């Protein structure tokens, strides 16, 4: 079996890296075409090369580059005679699907963000999604909510949708060295007596940052050692974030650190992981939810993405209302005052994650699907 993968807008992805590594261990021949907005190769491309995967990086500067990158991708794959092309994310989808047509190869797509087109009222994204869904033999939804949203909001036959959850490598989240944790604490200026709330969420309005910030503003006097650390790429909410920090005088309590190249290690810094998207469907993934679960990190969650199918209030997490700083404030007070109970919830969450979100299961489900499509 020969496979080609088209992705875009990825700086670093353990999911795709682990998947590529597993395919290699299964002796699957694979080729990756990665499209990015920066001239310099992202960590993802370097990581793929580091495990010996054949990868082509294409820089996208403007609309003209669509045509150039289609030609480069076609030339790259023409001699390899791949059996199937798997596409994901905006430019990965549009370029991958076109190249597949030119090569007369069947395709499958992973739908990472099913509601983006409607959330941002983007006609461009809607056209890309419709184009991709029409041409793909199957559409992979990574969560129950994603599958539900696709069925209810897009003209897709239900039988085209396949649910395959993200999978974690258990060993990657075990035995995090003390030196690794110490270096992260020093990097982010964390003191031993700090109570750290962590958010791994790029600066988009629908991630719910403002509700977390308002909750912290009400607690900073009662709990002066409380700190909110936010990690993730920049976005349209960043100017508003800076305004709120000044408005509530939170420069000693709320910190934005941008992208971290050690997302696994971060969970060892957090007393609590906070993930609070503003509706059920606006976040139909959220891999950091299941990373928090397997890391046994106490979590405060709204019921979106993986939390919608896995979080159980006061059993394996503390569940809060959408768009509610009051609810988040109450959850944080509970976490500080009843921390051992939060730790007990996190131990249950880890057990749940190990039963459901396995990298081995994910890989096998993909391979089974590929074989069905190729043999049709």
C-alpha positions in Angstrom: 0.0 0.0 0.0 1.4 3.4 -1.0 -0.2 6.5 0.6 0.2 10.2 0.1 -0.8 12.9 2.7 -1.6 16.5 2.1 -1.8 18.8 5.1 -1.5 22.6 5.8 -1.4 25.1 8.6 0.5 22.8 10.9 3.4 24.0 13.0 3.8 20.9 15.1 1.5 17.9 15.3 2.2 14.8 17.4 -0.9 13.2 16.0 0.3 13.3 12.5 3.9 12.5 13.5 2.9 9.5 15.6 0.6 8.3 12.7 3.4 8.6 10.2 5.8 6.7 12.6 3.2 3.9 13.1 2.7 3.6 9.3 6.4 3.3 8.9 6.6 0.6 11.5 3.9 -1.2 9.5 6.0 -1.0 6.4 3.6 1.3 4.7 5.2 3.5 2.0 4.1 7.1 2.5 4.7 10.5 1.1 3.8 13.8 2.8 3.1 17.1 1.2 2.9 19.9 3.8 1.8 23.4 2.8 2.7 26.3 5.1 2.5 30.1 5.2 6.1 30.6 6.4 9.1 30.3 4.2 11.0 28.3 6.9 10.1 24.7 7.4 7.8 24.1 10.4 8.6 21.7 13.2 6.2 19.2 11.7 8.3 18.9 8.5 11.5 18.6 10.4 10.0 15.9 12.7 8.8 13.9 9.6 12.3 14.1 8.1 13.7 13.1 11.5 12.0 9.7 11.3 12.9 9.1 7.7 9.6 10.0 6.0 9.7 11.3 2.4 8.2 14.9 2.7 7.8 17.9 0.4 7.3 21.3 2.0 5.5 23.9 -0.1 5.5 27.6 0.9 2.2 29.4 0.2 2.5 33.2 -0.2 -0.6 34.0 -2.2 -3.3 32.7 -4.6 -0.8 32.2 -7.4 1.0 29.6 -5.3 -2.0 27.3 -5.5 -1.2 26.6 -9.1 2.6 26.3 -8.5 2.1 24.0 -5.6 -0.4 21.8 -7.5 2.2 21.3 -10.2 5.0 20.7 -7.7 2.9 18.1 -5.9 1.8 16.4 -9.1 5.5 16.1 -10.2 6.5 14.8 -6.8 3.9 12.0 -6.7 3.6 11.1 -10.4 6.4 8.6 -10.4 5.4 7.0 -7.1 2.0 5.7 -8.2 0.3 6.0 -4.8 -2.9 4.0 -4.1 -4.7 6.6 -2.0 -4.4 10.3 -1.1 -5.4 11.4 2.4 -6.1 15.2 2.8 -6.7 17.5 5.7 -7.0 21.2 6.5 -7.7 24.0 4.0 -4.8 24.1 1.5 -4.1 20.4 2.1 -7.6 19.6 1.1 -7.9 21.8 -2.0 -4.5 21.0 -3.4 -4.6 17.3 -2.4 -8.0 16.7 -4.0 -7.0 18.4 -7.3 -3.7 16.4 -7.5 -5.7 13.2 -6.8 -8.0 14.0 -9.7 -5.0 14.6 -12.0 -3.5 11.3 -10.9 -6.8 9.5 -11.0 -6.4 8.4 -7.3 -9.1 8.0 -4.7 -9.2 10.2 -1.7 -10.2 10.3 1.9 -10.2 13.5 4.1 -10.0 14.1 7.9 -12.3 16.9 8.8 -10.4 18.7 11.6 -12.7 21.7 12.1 -16.2 21.0 10.8 -17.8 24.4 11.7 -15.1 26.8 10.7 -16.8 28.0 7.5 -20.0 28.9 9.3 -18.3 30.2 12.5 -16.2 32.7 10.5 -18.8 33.2 7.8 -16.1 32.3 5.3 -17.4 31.6 1.8 -13.9 30.5 0.7 -13.8 27.9 3.4 -17.3 26.7 2.7 -16.3 26.2 -1.0 -13.2 24.3 0.0 -15.2 22.1 2.4 -18.0 21.3 -0.2 -15.4 20.6 -2.8 -13.5 18.2 -0.5 -16.6 16.4 0.8 -17.9 15.9 -2.7 -14.6 14.4 -4.0 -13.6 12.3 -1.0 -14.7 8.6 -0.9 -15.0 9.0 2.9 -14.9 11.8 5.4 -13.2 11.0 8.8 -14.8 12.8 11.8 -12.5 12.7 14.8 -15.2 13.1 17.5 -18.9 12.3 18.0 -19.8 16.0 17.8 -17.9 16.4 14.5 -19.9 13.5 12.9 -23.1 14.9 14.3 -22.4 18.4 12.9 -21.5 17.0 9.5 -24.7 15.1 9.2 -26.8 18.0 10.3 -25.2 20.9 8.5 -23.6 19.6 5.3 -25.2 17.8 2.3 -23.3 14.5 3.0 -24.7 11.0 2.8 -24.3 9.5 6.3 -22.6 6.4 5.0 -19.7 8.6 3.8 -18.8 9.7 7.4 -16.5 7.5 9.4 -15.6 8.2 13.1 -12.0 7.6 14.0 -10.9 9.3 17.2 -7.4 10.7 17.8 -5.1 8.3 19.5 -2.3 8.8 22.1 0.9 7.0 22.7 0.7 6.2 26.4 4.4 6.0 26.9 4.9 9.6 25.7 3.0 10.8 28.7 4.7 8.7 31.3 8.0 9.3 33.1 8.4 13.0 32.3 11.8 13.7 33.8 12.2 16.2 36.7 14.8 18.1 34.6 12.3 18.5 31.8 9.7 19.9 34.2 12.3 22.1 36.0 13.4 23.6 32.7 9.8 24.4 31.7 9.2 26.0 35.1 12.3 28.1 34.7 11.3 29.1 31.2 7.9 30.3 32.2 8.9 31.8 35.6 6.8 29.4 37.7 7.3 29.4 41.5 6.7 26.4 43.7 3.8 28.1 45.5 2.0 29.2 42.4 -1.3 27.6 41.5 -1.2 27.2 37.8 -4.2 27.2 35.5 -3.2 26.2 32.0 -4.9 26.9 28.7 -3.7 25.4 25.4 -5.8 27.4 23.0 -4.9 29.7 20.1 -6.2 33.2 20.4 -9.6 32.8 18.8 -12.8 34.3 20.2 -14.5 30.9 20.4 -11.9 29.4 22.7 -13.4 31.3 25.6 -10.3 33.1 26.9 -12.3 36.2 28.0 -14.4 34.2 30.4 -11.4 32.6 32.0 -9.7 36.0 32.3 -12.8 37.6 34.0 -12.8 34.7 36.5 -9.2 35.2 37.4 -9.8 38.9 37.9 -12.3 38.1 40.6 -10.0 35.6 42.4 -6.6 37.3 42.3 -7.1 39.1 45.6 -8.3 36.1 47.5 -5.8 33.8 45.9 -2.7 36.0 45.1 -0.6 33.0 43.9 -3.1 32.1 41.2 -1.7 32.3 37.6 -3.3 31.6 34.2 -0.8 30.6 31.5 -2.0 30.6 28.0 -0.3 28.7 25.2 -1.1 28.6 21.5 -0.8 30.5 18.2 -1.9 34.1 17.9 -5.3 35.0 16.5 -7.9 37.7 16.2 -8.5 37.7 20.0 -5.0 38.8 20.9 -5.6 42.6 20.9 -8.7 42.1 23.1 -6.7 39.9 25.4 -4.2 42.7 25.9 -7.0 45.1 26.6 -8.4 42.8 29.3 -5.1 42.4 31.0 -4.8 46.2 31.4 -8.5 46.6 32.3 -8.3 44.1 35.2 -4.7 44.7 36.2 -3.7 41.1 35.6 -0.1 41.5 34.4 1.1 39.4 37.4 -1.6 36.8 37.0 -2.3 36.1 33.3 0.4 35.4 30.8 0.3 34.6 27.1 3.3 32.5 26.0 2.4 31.6 22.4 3.4 28.3 20.9 5.2 25.7 23.1 7.3 23.0 21.5 6.7 20.7 24.5 2.9 20.4 24.8 3.2 17.1 26.6 5.4 18.5 29.3 3.1 21.5 29.9 0.5 19.2 31.6 3.1 18.6 34.3 3.1 22.3 35.1 -0.6 22.8 35.4 -2.5 22.3 38.6 -5.6 22.5 36.5 -6.1 22.4 32.7 -8.8 24.8 31.5 -10.5 24.2 28.1 -13.7 26.3 27.7 -14.9 26.7 24.0 -18.1 28.7 23.8 -20.5 26.0 22.4 -20.9 22.3 21.8 -19.9 22.5 18.1 -17.5 25.3 17.8 -14.7 23.0 19.0 -15.3 19.6 17.5 -11.8 18.3 18.4 -9.6 19.5 21.2 -6.8 17.0 21.4 -5.5 18.7 24.5 -8.6 17.4 26.3 -7.6 13.8 25.9 -3.9 14.8 26.5 -5.0 16.2 29.8 -6.9 13.0 30.5 -4.0 10.7 29.9 -1.6 13.0 31.7 -3.9 12.7 34.8 -4.1 16.5 34.9 -7.2 17.9 36.7 -9.5 19.6 34.1 -12.2 22.2 34.0 -14.1 21.8 30.7 -17.1 22.9 28.7 -18.9 20.1 26.9 -17.3 20.6 23.4 -15.3 18.3 21.2 -13.8 15.4 23.1 -15.2 16.7 26.4 -18.7 16.4 25.0 -18.3 12.6 24.7 -15.9 11.9 27.6 -16.2 14.5 30.4 -18.4 13.5 33.4 -18.9 16.2 36.0 -17.3 15.4 39.4 -16.3 12.0 38.1 -13.4 12.6 35.7 -13.6 16.4 35.3 -15.3 19.6 36.5 -17.8 20.6 33.8 -18.7 24.3 33.5 -21.3 26.2 31.5 -20.6 27.8 28.1 -19.7 31.5 28.1 -19.8 31.7 31.9 -17.1 33.4 34.0 -19.2 32.8 37.0 -19.2 29.0 36.4 -15.4 29.1 35.8 -14.8 31.1 39.0 -16.8 28.6 41.0 -14.9 25.7 39.4 -11.5 27.3 40.2 -12.5 27.9 43.8 -13.6 24.3 44.1 -10.3 23.2 42.5 -8.2 25.2 45.0 -10.2 24.2 48.0 -10.8 20.5 47.1 -7.6 19.8 45.1 -7.4 16.1 46.2 -10.8 15.5 44.8 -9.7 17.1 41.5 -6.7 14.7 41.5 -9.1 11.8 42.0 -11.1 12.9 39.0 -7.9 13.1 36.9 -6.9 9.5 37.8 -10.3 8.3 36.6 -9.9 10.4 33.4 -6.6 8.7 32.7 -8.2 5.3 32.9 -11.0 6.5 30.6 -8.5 7.8 28.0 -6.4 4.6 28.0 -9.6 2.6 27.2 -10.8 4.9 24.3 -8.0 7.0 22.8 -5.3 4.5 21.7 -2.9 5.3 18.9 -2.8 1.6 18.0 -6.6 1.5 17.5 -6.6 4.7 15.5 -3.9 3.4 13.1 -5.7 0.1 12.5 -9.1 1.8 11.8 -7.4 4.0 9.2 -5.7 1.0 7.5 -9.0 -0.9 7.4 -10.7 2.1 5.8 -7.9 2.5 3.3 -8.1 -1.1 2.2 -11.9 -0.9 1.7 -11.5 2.2 -0.5 -8.6 0.9 -2.5 -10.3 -2.4 -3.2 -13.7 -0.9 -4.2 
